[in-house]
Amino acid sequence: MDIIANSLRSHTCGELRMEHVGQTVRLAGFLENLREVGAALGFAVLRDYYGVTQVVIETEEMMAAFKALNKESTLSVEGVVRE
């Protein structure tokens, strides 16, 4: 089980810190919440056993993909860590 889970992520949600800013990471977890600010701006909260991380949605395509998911859906996301 750990081999599969580790291939889906480079870090856990509770692991990211200031020293990770600027790095590209892959996270995997459950969609806890989605806050839509506009057609191309929103925030998704990704949760795993270790913590939570906020994911910034910056395009209409990304927003459409997130809106198609139900809460507690499992997903893997990749992006650059911001402060």
Buried (B, 14 or more C-beta within 10 A) or exposed (E): EEEEEEEEBBBBBEBBEEEBEEEEBEBBBBBBEBEBEEEBBBBBBBBBEEEBBEBEBEEEEBBEBBEEBEEEEEBEBEBEBEE
